C-alpha cells in the first residue's frame, strides 16, 4: 500500500464522519450530507484503484 492509499484510507472515513456529525447537529441537510459522503467515497475509490 502506498502512502497516498494510506492517506485516502484515513481521510475518507474522517470526511464521512464529519459530514454525518454536521447532519446530526442540524448544520447540513440530508441531501448535503449524502452528497458529501457519496462524493468523498467516489473520489477515494477512483484515486485508490488508479494507483
Secondary structure, DSSP 8 states (H G I E B T S, - for coil): --HHHHHHHHHHHHHHHHHHHHHHHTSS-HHHHHHHHHHHHHHHHHHHHT-
